[in-house]
Amino acid sequence: MTSLFQRNDLWGPLDPAEEAGYGEDRPKRKGFFTDTSICIGCKACEVACKEWNDVPATHFEMLGSSYDNSHSLNANQWRHVAFIEQPKRLGQQDTGLRETVDLGMPTMRPEASETEKPDFRWLMSSDVCKHCTHAACLDVCPTGALMRSEFGTVVVQDDVCNGCGYCVPACPYGVIDRRHGPDGDKNVGIAQKCTLCYDRLDAGQTPACAQACPTQSIQYGDVEELRERANQRVAALHEAGIMDARLYGNDPEDGVGGTGAFFLLLDEPEVYGFPPDPVVTTKDLPQMFRRAGAAAGVMLAAAALSFLGGRR
């Protein structure tokens, strides 16, 4: 089947480990399925990630815009649990807002009756590097510091990164960042992001965030198996009347060839801060190189003709 991916040299096959040159004995592709419908916002995944990967416990401050004190993914935050507060439809009024789903979140209010329910809901989502099938950060890295592991994941090698920062704008999700901090901090100036706990995977263990999640909102395993599990979960929610449930990042035919970390959402991707139609930012590079080469050839030919004509 001819697809968009086969027309782009940088995108390659849909098995990222095969593209990276790993043999037939490579393990199956590993990844995350994050079910936001059962996330309780405890941030245990954030803490476990920091403890295991020795990520600095900095950049924690209340901004007054949310109860979330870690704000976003960055070089010091490889897992980030977003707190999204939404108003909900009141009674039968058509306000244009969707009906909310009772996530069973704790409240400071006393037990409310049916007529006194809060007029908002919380959406919780633990975000992480997507470990794209076609990763632009890999395409633009000049030193090879970003590598594809045998598990199909994208890993930064700290001792190879020169801190150029090309990978930062290349990521369509805004995940990767260079670490900023005072002199003496670990890996200052070096690109940092989730490695899907590569050292734990190599030892046959579960990544720290998934191991710590008390509700199994973060599920780790073979990507293909996780996709089947995710489809079954969406079907179950639809059957229960939660029609807003949808998957994000699980489609191999999307702009990045599907991701190794995908999500079940209860609203539009933009609500969670995800781009609705992400595209690998290097997809046009082959065409650009061909056009630049053709232009250079024409200019060289014109210069040669001008030189030869001047000698007559």
Secondary structure, DSSP 4 states (H G I P E B T S, - for coil): ---TGGG-TTT--S-HHHHTT--TTPPPPEEEEEEGGG-----HHHHHHHHHHT---------SS-S-SS-S-BTTBSSEEEEEEEE---TT---SPPPP-------SSPPP-GGG--SEEEEEEEE----BSS-HHHHH-SSS-EEE-TTS-EEE-TTT-----THHHH-TT---EE---STTSTTTTSEE-----HHHHHTT---HHHHH-TT--EEEEEHHHHHHHHHHHHHHHHHTT-TT-EEES--TTSBTS-BSEEEEESS-GGGGT--SS-B-TTTTHHHHHHHHHHHHHHHHHHHHHHHHHHT-
